[in-house]
Amino acid sequence: MRPIRASAAGLGLLLACALGAASGAADEVAKMRAFATELLVSERYEDAIAAFITIAEQTPDDARSHYDVAGAMVFLRMWPDAVAPIERAIALAPDNALYHELAAMTYLQMQDFPHAFEATRRGARLGDMKAMYTLAGMYEHGRGTPASQQQALEWLERAARAGHLSAMEAMVRVYREGRYEQAPDAARARAWQQELDQAMAR
């Protein structure tokens, strides 16, 4: 990670941030997060990143704090710098699909497709329907993994059954056009079209 230097005006605020986070009180940490977010929105980017890092340093076992650091860096397109904090967040909270989603986004932007695939697969296995849909595409095109039409169809159907509208639309095409090594099947295409229509009417 490249060095982050707060502005002179921000140093006092960062000290307050450190003291507040170090107190360990949830409400104090929440206030510091709000403060760091305000810095980010105000385009005081160096101060914002420094504030998020300070919070994470003072709450090293809090997955959310590391996720916030990674999220701020992703927002600023500091992709390589986001890797360590998002992986730390995942290590602390491996069942949080949102953390895997941010990791996958980071690795995709870096064109690190094998790591993007693994992060996406973890999210899909946790039930994230967006990850399921993305994973289907990765299997289809062999991005980060050997191509597999069977796996692509399996994850596409899982995403569709979880309620992902684009996946439902794709399942209609699968059986209408005979994709993913499937023979055209008008009855299945109609069934998926009905599922899609019902979902869109809700």
Protein Blocks (a to p, Z undefined) as FASTA:
>chain_A
ZZddddfklmmmmmmmmmmmmnopaklmmmmmmmmmmmmmnopmklmmmmmmmmmmmmmm
lmklmmmmmmmmmmnopmklmmmmmmmmmmmmmmlmklmmmmmmmmmmnopaklmmmmmm
mmmmnopaklmmmmmmmmmnopoiacdfklmmmmmmmmmmnopaklmmmmmmmmmnopgh
iacdfklmmmmmmmmmmmmmZZ
